């Protein structure tokens, strides 16, 4: 099965093309260039959009805007290509890429998202001594987490990125992309005006 996977929930978007479990290509950029990245991945693999059989999409939690971009692209591609999609938690993908580590995504508002999923202040995270924390939230709140006894790998360590290859690996229950739902954890700041 040829799976196109991507996640735009953090400040660095990741995308991958995975065929029968083998990573055919992978890119890291920004949510705003996701469709360019998809095109480049297909060309690199010598594939065409019509060859894609399924989508694996990061559903957050993370940036509200980033998460919405990923879901919207997935819904559009799912409809245009007539392929099913599966949503995958950004936290779960981070955890798979760093076995035994605690995934931590920056939730803005001086908070982090952690497994549960839940949002909390970094100082409220309960950690075992020597726990390894990964993700953009771990990088941003390194000082706080290290004061709690955690270890945070160097900022450029690839374990901080929820690589799309792991989304493809975790994808289950493929269905219509229209059914994809974001994992927000809390309500967005922006509200519809009456």
C-alpha positions in Angstrom: 0.0 0.0 0.0 1.3 3.5 -0.9 0.6 5.9 2.0 1.1 9.6 1.9 1.6 10.8 5.5 2.0 14.3 6.9 1.7 16.3 10.1 1.5 20.1 10.4 0.6 20.4 14.1 4.0 21.7 15.1 6.1 24.6 13.8 8.0 22.1 11.5 5.7 20.2 9.1 6.8 16.7 8.2 5.7 14.6 5.2 6.6 11.1 3.9 5.7 8.7 1.2 5.7 5.1 2.5 5.2 2.1 0.2 4.6 -1.3 1.9 6.3 -0.1 5.1 9.4 1.3 3.3 10.0 5.0 3.4 10.4 6.2 -0.2 10.9 9.8 0.7 10.6 12.3 3.6 10.6 16.0 3.9 10.6 18.6 6.7 9.4 22.1 6.1 6.5 24.3 7.1 2.8 23.8 6.8 2.6 26.5 4.1 4.6 24.3 1.7 2.9 21.0 2.4 1.5 20.6 -1.1 4.9 21.4 -2.7 6.4 18.8 -0.4 3.8 16.2 -1.5 4.6 16.9 -5.1 8.3 16.6 -4.5 7.9 13.3 -2.7 5.8 11.9 -5.5 8.3 13.0 -8.2 11.3 11.7 -6.1 9.6 8.3 -5.9 8.6 8.2 -9.5 5.0 8.1 -8.5 1.9 10.0 -9.4 -0.9 11.3 -7.2 -3.2 8.6 -8.5 -0.8 5.9 -7.1 -1.5 7.0 -3.5 -3.8 4.5 -1.8 -4.3 6.1 1.6 -3.4 9.1 3.8 -2.1 9.1 7.3 -2.6 12.6 8.9 -1.4 14.2 12.1 -4.4 15.3 14.1 -2.6 17.2 16.9 -2.7 18.3 19.5 -0.5 21.3 18.5 -0.9 24.6 16.8 -4.6 25.1 16.1 -3.9 26.7 12.7 -1.3 24.1 11.8 -3.6 21.2 12.7 -6.4 22.8 10.7 -4.1 23.1 7.6 -3.2 19.4 7.8 -6.8 18.3 8.2 -8.0 20.6 5.3 -5.2 19.3 3.0 -6.1 15.7 3.9 -9.8 16.3 3.3 -9.0 17.9 -0.1 -6.6 15.2 -1.2 -8.9 12.4 0.1 -11.8 13.8 -2.0 -9.6 14.6 -5.1 -7.8 11.2 -5.1 -10.7 9.2 -3.7 -8.6 7.6 -1.0 -9.2 6.9 2.7 -7.4 8.5 5.5 -6.5 7.7 9.1 -5.8 10.3 11.8 -2.8 9.8 14.0 -2.0 11.7 17.2 1.1 13.9 16.9 2.0 12.8 20.5 1.8 9.2 19.5 4.0 9.7 16.5 6.6 11.5 18.7 6.5 8.6 21.2 7.0 6.0 18.4 10.0 8.0 17.2 11.6 8.1 20.6 10.7 4.9 22.5 10.6 5.4 26.2 10.6 9.1 26.0 7.8 11.5 27.1 6.4 13.4 24.1 5.9 17.1 24.8 4.3 19.5 22.3 4.3 23.3 22.7 0.7 24.3 23.5 1.5 28.1 23.5 -0.1 30.1 26.4 2.8 28.9 28.6 1.5 25.3 28.4 2.4 22.0 26.9 0.4 19.1 25.5 1.3 15.6 26.8 -0.2 12.2 26.5 -3.7 11.9 27.7 -3.9 14.2 25.9 -3.9 17.1 28.2 -2.6 20.6 28.4 -0.7 21.8 31.5 2.0 24.2 32.7 5.4 22.6 32.1 6.2 22.7 35.9 3.1 20.6 36.5 4.4 17.6 34.5 5.1 14.7 36.7 8.3 12.9 35.6 10.4 10.0 36.8 14.0 11.1 37.5 16.0 10.8 34.3 13.0 10.7 32.0 13.8 11.8 28.5 11.4 14.5 27.0 11.1 15.1 23.3 9.2 17.5 21.1 9.0 21.2 20.4 7.6 21.7 23.9 10.6 20.0 25.5 12.9 22.2 23.6 11.0 25.4 24.5 10.7 24.5 28.2 14.1 22.7 28.5 15.0 24.7 31.7 11.8 23.9 33.5 11.8 20.2 32.5 15.5 19.7 33.4 14.8 21.4 36.8 12.2 18.6 37.3 14.9 16.0 36.6 14.2 15.3 33.0 16.7 15.0 30.2 16.1 16.9 27.0 18.2 16.0 23.9 19.9 18.8 22.0 17.6 21.1 20.0 18.6 19.6 16.7 17.9 16.0 17.7 15.5 14.4 15.2 13.5 12.8 18.1 12.0 16.3 18.6 10.1 16.0 15.3 6.9 13.9 14.9 8.2 12.3 11.6 5.5 11.4 9.2 7.0 7.9 8.7 5.7 7.1 12.2 2.2 8.4 11.3 2.1 5.9 8.4 3.2 3.2 10.8 0.5 4.0 13.3 -2.3 4.6 10.9 -5.3 2.3 11.5 -9.0 2.5 10.7 -8.8 4.1 7.3 -12.1 5.9 6.4 -13.3 8.9 4.5 -11.0 11.9 5.0 -14.1 13.9 5.7 -14.4 12.1 9.0 -11.0 13.3 10.2 -11.2 15.3 13.5 -8.5 17.4 15.1 -7.4 16.8 18.6 -7.6 20.3 20.1 -7.6 19.4 23.9 -8.8 22.9 24.7 -10.9 25.6 22.9 -9.2 27.9 20.5 -8.6 31.6 21.3 -10.5 32.7 18.2 -14.3 32.6 18.4 -16.9 33.0 15.7 -18.5 36.4 16.0 -22.3 36.6 16.3 
